Amino acid sequence: MPSLNWIGKEAVTQHHKQVSFRMLQPVAELSCGEAANPENENLIVQGDNLHALKALLPRYAGQVKCIYIDPPYNTGNEGWVYNDNVNSPEIKRWLGEVVGKEGETLDRHDRWLCMMYPRLLLLKQFLREDGAIFVSIDDNEVGNLQALMREIFGAANEVATIVWEKGKKGDSKLVSVTHEYIVAFVKNNALLKEKNIKWRRRKPGIDDVLDFYEALRKKHENNHAEIRKEMMAWYRAMPKTDPRKSHKHYNWSDNRGLYFPDNFHGPDDGRESRPRYPIIHPVTQQACAMPSTGWRWEEDTTIKALKEDPPRIHFGKNHTTIPNRKSYLFEIDVEPMLSVFYTDGRAATLEVEAILGAGAFQFPKDSDVIADLIGMVTDEGDLILDSFAGSGTTGHAVLKLNQYSKVPRNFILAELDYSVAKNKTCQRVRKAIEGYVPLTGKNKTPVAGLGGSFKFCKLSPEPLFTAQGQIRADVTFAELAEFVWFTETGTGYAKALTPSPLLGVYKSKAIYLLFNGILKDRGDLGGNVLNNRTLAVLPVHDGQRVVYGARSRFDKTKLARMKLEFKQLPYELTVKSWV
């Protein structure tokens, strides 16, 4: 397979391995709802996304179902949008440190590729085997991005490049460019095919239609004639561009739900043997008119449909009308996403400005579109990651999805700029959770909160290890446990509810950690030494065991007899090839 090359590539291909592991430090005053939900999994992390991803990796490696990122588009126009500035002080400093003096004179496309490569390598490690990644981009870097992702994720795992038309008129002397792209890849396409996994999104506007219908059912106590009158009037009042109007033919209902009387004529394919049998009208008790091509269903299928309560056949006023099958909206509420779609780009800006104020953020992404992407590939309880958080669109999108979920999805957002993270990312998600009064526009009707919570974190200024290679004195047992587990397994560590020296069992091997007095200090360096006393109180495991601690009192022969492997902290705490 062809590979992409650029100036500076050699300097960044292994750079993600050299980035130090840091700790996450919660900031209570910027968090939201923590008191009500101490086990909250939603995170907003402020800091360089390379360092943020390395800090998150020991806990979340292999656990993320969906990644969405909106990285710099690299338009060459420094003032276009805050994160498109590949000459920003942060990026220039990083290039100088990593690439060297070449970084000062690289072409802007080389700089962009140097920035993206190690970040994509780390992001790949977060994905579950059935996970997916979506990357927004425009014409400036779409070709480079596609080649880069084929190299990192594998060409066999490319799904599509989706075209998002965002306007009907663009400014150009030659071609009016009104679109951008979403490049989609999966972690393991072969696995998705093996499991016959299909991506489906909620049809636009469908939830509002079903909610309105349910309100009418309560109002009219299942008087379906009155429900239909109000449904039709509601649809008529909508502008043609309203996505809810596309469901206007769903205006009939029965006690099962809202439906459309769809024909079940046999296809006009020349077959002589199409099912032809009488269907008796329930009022006139005469055989109904039959389509010239016969029925789509065999007679036994129609008999079953008629026996259901309510019947799944829709009849006209009398037998002279050909009956129809009932197509219920709640049963066909999803569809595949099209590779080309239109959503007016102005809607996203209006939503953000209503929350944060006029001019608060240029060219944000549409939270409904991102919710469609996420909802298409995730299930309830799944984890979503965005390492270019910006205005917080991904967090807002996840909160919108959670309105219709019994088990909420969770998000992790990382944002480099402290001011943006504090005043835009954090504030938007907070207001989406708590509700807000629009700051712009004529309509000042309060918008109800979506509920939820998040923890705001900064990165520790110092890495996990000191310059001398020692574990920092302020590192907790729980923090080191994540790193030990990741070191051994390459997977994220789910925090135990009750602290225990036994971190867990992975592929039949039990992993133990003796650190920070986990054994309530049984002497000999605070219980951090493997000896007869500590061994006697370690949770039992009948199989291979590995113990991390400060020191061992057993020689290698005795350790081997006991099926024990000892690794000394911090010297043997080394990350393997998966980082």
C-alpha positions as MATLAB code, in Angstrom:
seq = 'MPSLNWIGKEAVTQHHKQVSFRMLQPVAELSCGEAANPENENLIVQGDNLHALKALLPRYAGQVKCIYIDPPYNTGNEGWVYNDNVNSPEIKRWLGEVVGKEGETLDRHDRWLCMMYPRLLLLKQFLREDGAIFVSIDDNEVGNLQALMREIFGAANEVATIVWEKGKKGDSKLVSVTHEYIVAFVKNNALLKEKNIKWRRRKPGIDDVLDFYEALRKKHENNHAEIRKEMMAWYRAMPKTDPRKSHKHYNWSDNRGLYFPDNFHGPDDGRESRPRYPIIHPVTQQACAMPSTGWRWEEDTTIKALKEDPPRIHFGKNHTTIPNRKSYLFEIDVEPMLSVFYTDGRAATLEVEAILGAGAFQFPKDSDVIADLIGMVTDEGDLILDSFAGSGTTGHAVLKLNQYSKVPRNFILAELDYSVAKNKTCQRVRKAIEGYVPLTGKNKTPVAGLGGSFKFCKLSPEPLFTAQGQIRADVTFAELAEFVWFTETGTGYAKALTPSPLLGVYKSKAIYLLFNGILKDRGDLGGNVLNNRTLAVLPVHDGQRVVYGARSRFDKTKLARMKLEFKQLPYELTVKSWV';
ca = [
       0.000    0.000    0.000;
       1.385    3.466   -0.845;
       2.456    5.485    2.183;
       2.469    9.220    2.738;
       5.770   10.985    3.273;
       6.528   14.538    4.370;
       9.318   16.608    5.881;
       9.498   15.870    9.611;
       7.762   12.470    9.502;
      10.732   10.579   10.946;
      10.711   12.846   13.994;
       7.056   12.174   14.877;
       6.432    8.494   14.072;
       7.591    7.438   17.563;
       6.916   10.700   19.371;
       3.724    9.447   21.066;
       5.884    6.917   22.937;
       8.145    9.659   24.270;
       5.312   11.771   25.699;
       5.303   11.501   29.499;
       2.368   10.122   31.438;
       0.710   12.774   33.592;
      -2.054   12.733   36.184;
      -5.536   14.238   35.906;
      -6.222   16.851   38.581;
      -9.944   17.594   39.184;
     -11.004   21.254   39.385;
     -14.133   21.250   41.546;
     -15.240   24.818   40.813;
     -15.358   24.145   37.056;
     -17.052   20.751   37.356;
     -20.807   20.312   37.110;
     -23.081   18.045   39.123;
     -20.279   16.137   40.829;
     -21.935   16.149   44.258;
     -25.030   14.511   42.829;
     -23.073   11.980   40.789;
     -19.707   11.037   42.343;
     -19.242    8.141   39.909;
     -19.656   10.452   36.908;
     -17.667    9.366   33.851;
     -18.008   12.555   31.785;
     -14.716   14.455   31.618;
     -13.539   17.771   30.236;
      -9.742   17.821   30.274;
      -7.777   21.010   29.701;
      -4.300   20.591   28.296;
      -2.327   19.692   25.186;
      -4.234   16.799   23.660;
      -1.102   14.667   23.280;
      -0.497   14.860   27.042;
      -4.225   14.546   27.751;
      -4.493   11.390   25.651;
      -1.463    9.829   27.352;
      -2.950   10.684   30.767;
      -6.271    9.067   29.794;
      -4.802    5.992   28.083;
      -4.154    3.852   31.202;
      -7.823    4.147   32.166;
      -9.580    4.140   28.796;
      -7.405    2.225   26.296;
      -9.605   -0.063   24.206;
     -12.822    1.223   25.804;
     -14.011    4.011   23.472;
     -16.762    3.134   21.010;
     -16.718    6.352   19.000;
     -14.188    9.123   18.418;
     -15.217   12.369   16.761;
     -12.657   15.113   16.185;
     -12.724   18.460   14.417;
      -8.993   19.208   14.036;
      -7.453   22.295   12.407;
      -8.533   22.574    8.769;
      -5.248   24.331    7.951;
      -6.871   26.850    5.636;
      -3.798   29.072    5.507;
      -5.929   31.942    6.779;
      -4.601   32.507   10.302;
      -7.660   34.444   11.424;
     -10.309   32.029   10.118;
     -10.914   30.044   13.296;
      -8.914   29.714   16.482;
      -7.739   26.104   16.070;
      -6.792   26.367   12.396;
      -3.676   28.342   13.262;
      -0.864   25.856   12.647;
       1.524   28.700   13.440;
       0.100   29.113   16.938;
       2.706   29.481   19.723;
       1.815   26.046   21.115;
       2.228   24.252   17.786;
       5.401   26.191   16.875;
       6.941   25.359   20.249;
       5.968   21.696   19.913;
       7.412   21.488   16.405;
      10.626   23.098   17.607;
      10.965   20.591   20.432;
      10.020   17.494   18.432;
      11.053   18.118   14.840;
      13.929   20.463   15.639;
      15.012   23.508   13.655;
      13.265   22.123   10.551;
       9.987   22.802   12.309;
      10.472   26.539   11.880;
      10.542   26.392    8.090;
       8.227   23.487    7.262;
       5.463   23.956    4.737;
       2.086   24.392    6.473;
       0.979   20.965    5.209;
       4.104   19.367    6.702;
       3.372   21.114   10.004;
      -0.200   19.872    9.943;
       0.855   16.280    9.254;
       3.493   16.422   12.007;
       0.812   17.601   14.417;
      -1.818   15.017   13.407;
       0.268   11.831   13.099;
       1.096   11.120   16.782;
      -2.373   12.209   17.891;
      -4.085    9.777   15.523;
      -1.741    6.984   16.650;
      -2.809    7.542   20.252;
      -6.488    7.865   19.361;
      -6.402    4.465   17.666;
      -5.394    2.859   20.979;
      -8.553    4.135   22.657;
     -10.919    2.437   20.205;
     -12.717   -0.792   20.991;
     -12.421   -3.478   18.337;
     -15.929   -2.539   17.150;
     -15.226    1.197   17.451;
     -15.279    3.968   14.845;
     -13.574    7.326   14.303;
     -14.978   10.325   12.417;
     -12.794   13.298   11.438;
     -14.163   16.570   10.046;
     -12.002   18.268    7.427;
     -12.214   20.377    4.254;
     -10.435   20.447    0.889;
      -7.186   21.861    2.319;
      -6.154   18.575    3.962;
      -8.745   15.937    3.014;
      -6.345   14.075    0.707;
      -3.555   14.073    3.271;
      -5.951   13.006    6.011;
      -7.287   10.069    3.995;
      -3.757    8.855    3.224;
      -2.688    9.336    6.850;
      -5.637    7.377    8.221;
      -5.164    4.560    5.710;
      -1.587    4.273    6.947;
      -2.545    4.302   10.645;
      -5.900    2.465   10.674;
      -5.425    0.330    7.549;
      -7.046    0.784    4.143;
      -9.354   -2.181    4.817;
     -10.897   -0.230    7.717;
     -11.912    2.799    5.657;
     -15.687    3.226    5.615;
     -16.429    6.388    3.639;
     -15.735   10.061    3.156;
     -19.060   11.744    3.847;
     -19.824   15.025    2.084;
     -21.577   17.591    4.278;
     -23.163   20.412    2.287;
     -23.480   23.333    4.706;
     -24.686   26.159    2.458;
     -26.138   26.958   -0.927;
     -23.794   29.809   -1.753;
     -20.079   30.205   -1.163;
     -17.634   33.011   -1.908;
     -15.258   32.175   -4.749;
     -14.106   33.606   -8.055;
     -13.971   30.164   -9.665;
     -15.981   27.462   -7.846;
     -18.421   28.087   -5.019;
     -17.324   25.577   -2.360;
     -20.261   24.877   -0.052;
     -19.241   21.571    1.500;
     -16.761   19.891    3.794;
     -16.082   16.259    4.705;
     -16.295   13.695    7.481;
     -13.726   10.913    7.005;
     -14.910    7.671    8.626;
     -12.785    4.655    9.626;
     -13.342    1.703   11.955;
     -10.909   -0.212   14.153;
     -11.732   -3.661   12.762;
     -13.945   -3.827    9.683;
     -13.631   -7.614    9.466;
     -15.173   -7.926   12.935;
     -18.120   -5.686   11.990;
     -18.772   -7.835    8.924;
     -18.476  -11.038   10.944;
     -21.033   -9.767   13.467;
     -23.234   -8.295   10.712;
     -23.185   -4.911   12.442;
     -25.172   -2.214   10.656;
     -24.989    1.512   11.297;
     -28.347    3.244   11.545;
     -29.255    6.775   12.611;
     -32.482    8.164   13.997;
     -34.498    9.786   11.224;
     -34.291   13.583   11.545;
     -37.237   15.084   13.395;
     -38.743   11.718   14.276;
     -38.433   12.082   18.048;
     -40.345   15.384   18.028;
     -43.097   13.816   15.912;
     -43.456   10.838   18.250;
     -43.390   13.079   21.337;
     -46.123   15.320   19.881;
     -48.217   12.278   18.990;
     -47.907   10.856   22.522;
     -49.051   14.208   23.950;
     -52.107   14.117   21.663;
     -52.932   10.563   22.756;
     -53.115   11.735   26.353;
     -55.020   14.894   25.432;
     -57.668   13.112   23.326;
     -57.701    9.830   25.262;
     -57.014    7.771   22.121;
     -59.691    9.521   20.012;
     -57.808    8.849   16.789;
     -59.995   11.046   14.574;
     -59.193   14.096   16.729;
     -55.538   13.082   16.938;
     -55.358   12.993   13.122;
     -56.871   16.468   12.773;
     -54.272   17.985   15.094;
     -51.390   16.023   13.577;
     -52.266   17.295   10.078;
     -52.651   20.896   11.283;
     -49.303   20.645   13.081;
     -47.547   19.411    9.944;
     -49.171   22.108    7.760;
     -47.852   24.888   10.017;
     -44.240   23.795    9.496;
     -41.943   25.351    6.879;
     -40.946   23.059    4.023;
     -37.372   22.838    5.319;
     -38.388   21.515    8.750;
     -37.126   17.889    9.025;
     -40.294   16.932   10.913;
     -42.402   17.737    7.837;
     -40.864   14.799    5.972;
     -43.003   12.536    8.196;
     -46.279   14.319    7.371;
     -47.789   11.204    5.752;
     -47.717    9.598    9.211;
     -50.981   11.137   10.402;
     -53.206    8.114   11.017;
     -53.088    6.281   14.316;
     -54.523    3.433   16.335;
     -53.813    2.090   19.804;
     -50.490    0.722   18.615;
     -49.158    4.037   17.339;
     -48.802    6.565   14.544;
     -48.839    5.035   11.065;
     -48.954    5.580    7.315;
     -51.355    3.487    5.168;
     -48.827    1.972    2.776;
     -49.861   -0.183   -0.146;
     -49.151   -3.880   -0.246;
     -49.734   -4.339   -3.949;
     -47.775   -7.117   -5.555;
     -44.847   -5.790   -7.633;
     -45.647   -5.350  -11.327;
     -42.975   -7.824  -12.430;
     -45.081   -9.920  -14.820;
     -45.546  -12.835  -12.417;
     -48.847  -14.673  -12.986;
     -48.742  -16.384   -9.586;
     -49.027  -13.315   -7.323;
     -51.226  -14.015   -4.269;
     -54.882  -13.292   -5.083;
     -57.424  -13.847   -2.326;
     -60.385  -11.926   -0.896;
     -59.930   -9.498    2.012;
     -63.279   -8.851    3.711;
     -64.148   -5.284    4.694;
     -64.966   -5.184    8.456;
     -68.058   -2.958    7.976;
     -69.670   -3.994    4.669;
     -68.548   -7.634    5.016;
     -67.842   -7.711    1.285;
     -64.587   -8.488   -0.498;
     -62.461   -5.388   -0.954;
     -61.165   -4.175   -4.294;
     -57.943   -5.947   -5.249;
     -54.932   -4.416   -7.032;
     -54.378   -5.668  -10.582;
     -51.006   -7.122   -9.596;
     -52.392   -9.078   -6.624;
     -51.143   -8.825   -3.034;
     -47.575   -8.468   -1.794;
     -48.235  -10.837    1.126;
     -49.250  -14.480    1.117;
     -52.729  -15.131    2.532;
     -51.519  -16.578    5.855;
     -49.469  -13.400    6.509;
     -52.514  -11.215    5.875;
     -54.704  -13.410    8.122;
     -52.187  -12.989   10.967;
     -52.067   -9.210   10.375;
     -55.890   -9.040   10.568;
     -56.000  -11.024   13.802;
     -53.600   -8.699   15.633;
     -55.083   -6.149   18.021;
     -55.300   -3.599   16.522;
     -55.191   -5.114   13.009;
     -52.220   -4.198   10.849;
     -54.454   -3.615    7.835;
     -55.946   -0.179    7.093;
     -59.376   -0.167    5.418;
     -61.178    2.567    3.516;
     -64.764    3.623    4.251;
     -66.081    0.660    2.307;
     -65.016   -2.317    0.229;
     -64.557   -0.295   -2.982;
     -61.229    1.025   -1.673;
     -58.138   -1.169   -1.851;
     -56.900   -1.769    1.751;
     -53.374   -0.905    2.850;
     -50.835   -2.241    5.320;
     -50.032   -0.066    8.304;
     -46.448    1.217    8.386;
     -45.808    2.380   11.969;
     -43.394    5.249   12.459;
     -41.880    3.837   15.657;
     -40.975    0.629   13.792;
     -39.055    2.367   11.006;
     -37.450    5.169   13.019;
     -33.885    4.556   11.799;
     -32.131    4.683    8.441;
     -28.604    4.439    7.022;
     -26.708    7.701    6.801;
     -26.231    9.014    3.268;
     -22.737    9.718    1.989;
     -23.935   13.192    0.920;
     -26.279   15.267    3.075;
     -27.316   18.878    3.592;
     -27.594   20.717    6.898;
     -27.468   24.504    6.976;
     -24.210   25.483    8.686;
     -25.791   28.567   10.244;
     -27.902   26.509   12.658;
     -24.837   25.448   14.666;
     -23.618   29.044   15.023;
     -27.054   30.206   16.170;
     -27.196   27.445   18.795;
     -23.760   28.288   20.214;
     -24.415   32.043   20.212;
     -27.711   31.515   22.055;
     -25.742   29.719   24.779;
     -22.470   31.692   24.868;
     -23.315   35.013   23.222;
     -22.828   36.636   19.815;
     -19.472   35.947   18.197;
     -18.469   33.502   20.941;
     -17.134   30.829   18.598;
     -16.600   30.775   14.846;
     -17.820   27.899   12.708;
     -18.819   25.370   15.388;
     -20.091   21.981   14.334;
     -23.800   21.121   14.377;
     -24.630   19.152   17.528;
     -27.561   17.390   15.811;
     -25.317   16.124   13.009;
     -22.715   14.914   15.510;
     -25.481   13.280   17.576;
     -26.548   11.442   14.409;
     -23.007   10.156   13.857;
     -22.552    9.085   17.465;
     -26.023    7.565   17.757;
     -25.460    5.597   14.546;
     -22.447    3.679   15.890;
     -22.955    3.575   19.678;
     -25.331    1.997   22.157;
     -26.467    3.083   25.594;
     -23.599    3.159   28.086;
     -20.888    3.575   25.433;
     -17.993    6.018   25.694;
     -17.305    8.846   23.199;
     -14.011   10.780   22.911;
     -13.214   14.170   21.331;
      -9.635   15.429   21.656;
     -10.261   18.725   19.794;
     -13.195   19.835   21.931;
     -13.474   23.499   20.920;
     -16.958   24.780   21.739;
     -18.031   21.438   23.263;
     -20.287   20.261   20.424;
     -19.531   16.577   21.038;
     -20.461   16.825   24.721;
     -23.699   18.632   23.809;
     -24.482   15.962   21.199;
     -24.027   13.137   23.721;
     -26.321   14.912   26.207;
     -28.976   15.209   23.487;
     -28.760   11.471   22.787;
     -29.080   10.700   26.489;
     -32.575   12.216   26.565;
     -33.792    9.025   24.885;
     -31.561    6.574   26.769;
     -32.133    4.604   29.952;
     -28.375    4.183   30.410;
     -26.475    7.358   29.463;
     -23.563    7.477   27.073;
     -20.454    9.181   28.474;
     -18.062   11.665   26.898;
     -14.430   12.713   27.288;
     -13.462   16.093   25.835;
      -9.911   17.473   25.670;
      -9.164   21.123   24.886;
      -5.736   22.725   24.619;
      -6.572   26.381   25.273;
      -7.387   27.117   28.938;
      -9.581   30.110   28.126;
     -11.557   28.134   25.543;
     -11.877   25.119   27.865;
     -13.063   27.249   30.801;
     -15.236   29.853   29.073;
     -16.564   28.002   26.042;
     -16.297   24.192   26.245;
     -17.141   24.030   29.936;
     -19.806   26.741   29.894;
     -21.641   25.376   26.882;
     -21.843   21.865   28.314;
     -22.832   23.235   31.730;
     -25.682   25.286   30.246;
     -26.822   22.344   28.128;
     -27.045   20.323   31.356;
     -28.658   22.979   33.547;
     -30.716   24.898   30.971;
     -30.385   28.500   29.836;
     -32.166   31.593   28.547;
     -31.025   32.389   24.965;
     -28.577   35.290   24.855;
     -29.308   36.099   21.197;
     -32.369   36.188   18.963;
     -35.889   37.437   19.654;
     -37.097   34.279   21.364;
     -36.111   34.395   25.051;
     -38.057   31.287   26.073;
     -35.900   29.319   28.543;
     -34.367   26.138   27.133;
     -34.748   23.202   29.518;
     -31.616   21.467   30.741;
     -30.754   18.022   29.422;
     -29.416   16.792   32.763;
     -26.114   15.097   33.449;
     -22.785   16.073   34.943;
     -19.083   16.323   34.163;
     -15.753   16.533   35.929;
     -13.337   19.239   34.804;
      -9.662   18.274   35.055;
      -6.286   19.834   34.393;
      -3.103   17.895   33.705;
      -0.522   17.674   36.457;
       2.394   20.037   35.703;
       4.831   17.193   36.371;
       4.825   13.675   34.866;
       4.078   10.492   36.812;
       7.811    9.897   37.157;
      10.399   12.408   38.385;
      13.451   13.334   36.316;
      15.357   10.681   38.356;
      12.853    7.999   37.321;
      11.130    7.765   40.723;
       7.368    7.703   41.242;
       6.226   11.122   42.390;
       5.420   11.325   46.112;
       1.860   12.602   45.535;
       0.797    9.707   43.256;
      -2.100    7.741   44.761;
      -2.643    3.982   44.731;
      -5.575    4.378   42.317;
      -3.490    6.464   39.892;
      -0.588    4.025   39.872;
      -2.976    1.064   39.607;
      -4.219    2.377   36.242;
      -0.673    2.641   34.956;
       0.364   -0.830   36.244;
      -2.695   -2.447   34.678;
      -2.076   -0.691   31.353;
       1.602   -1.682   31.465;
       0.683   -5.363   31.813;
      -2.332   -5.551   29.529;
      -2.395   -2.608   27.126;
      -6.035   -2.082   28.104;
      -7.785    0.537   30.191;
      -8.304   -0.085   33.901;
     -11.787    0.085   35.377;
     -11.413    1.566   38.852;
     -12.322   -0.920   41.592;
     -15.080    0.131   43.976;
     -13.080   -1.246   46.909;
      -9.302   -0.696   46.789;
      -7.462   -4.006   46.732;
      -3.896   -5.136   45.993;
      -5.447   -7.482   43.406;
      -6.116   -5.188   40.458;
      -7.753   -7.944   38.438;
      -7.168  -11.005   36.278;
      -6.231  -10.645   32.621;
      -5.891  -13.705   30.378;
      -5.612  -15.970   33.439;
      -2.861  -13.861   35.036;
      -3.602  -12.070   38.330;
      -2.038   -8.603   38.653;
      -1.209   -7.241   42.132;
       0.105   -3.893   43.325;
       1.771   -3.224   46.693;
       1.918    0.544   47.032;
       0.981    3.425   49.325;
      -0.076    1.286   52.278;
      -2.775   -0.698   50.449;
      -2.298   -3.449   53.067;
      -2.759   -0.966   55.940;
       0.977   -1.035   56.765;
       2.144   -4.500   57.816;
       5.665   -3.312   58.381;
       8.661   -3.684   56.061;
       8.331   -0.470   54.018;
       4.665    0.018   54.775;
       3.472   -3.289   53.346;
       4.975   -2.538   49.939;
       7.387   -5.488   50.076;
       6.523   -9.011   48.957;
       7.318  -11.261   51.914;
       5.628  -14.076   53.855;
       3.345  -11.647   55.730;
       2.108   -9.765   52.674;
       1.858  -12.948   50.574;
      -0.421  -14.503   53.197;
      -2.984  -11.693   52.877;
      -2.985  -11.275   49.088;
      -6.259  -12.416   47.475;
      -5.863  -15.989   46.241;
      -5.540  -16.820   42.551;
      -4.958  -20.332   41.209;
      -2.714  -19.510   38.269;
       0.062  -17.205   37.153;
       0.550  -14.088   39.292;
       2.565  -10.893   38.862;
       3.231   -8.576   41.812;
       4.485   -4.995   41.599;
       6.128   -3.685   44.753;
       9.124   -1.925   46.272;
      11.087   -5.102   47.000;
      10.815   -8.890   47.195;
      12.213  -11.139   49.969;
      12.002  -14.243   47.741;
      14.611  -15.441   45.278;
      13.699  -16.231   41.666;
      13.609  -20.011   42.255;
      11.019  -19.745   45.007;
       8.988  -17.207   43.013;
       8.877  -19.627   40.071;
       7.673  -22.501   42.332;
       4.849  -20.258   43.584;
       3.893  -19.205   40.020;
       4.874  -15.662   40.977;
       6.587  -12.976   38.938;
       7.858   -9.944   40.846;
       8.452   -6.531   39.267;
      10.186   -3.825   41.250;
       8.787   -0.309   41.355;
       9.598    1.924   39.586;
      12.399    0.271   37.606;
      10.374   -2.526   35.991;
       7.293   -0.403   35.391;
       7.868   -0.023   31.663;
       5.269    0.368   28.968;
       5.337   -2.266   26.254;
       5.080   -1.966   22.486;
       1.376   -1.010   22.445;
       2.109    2.592   23.445;
];
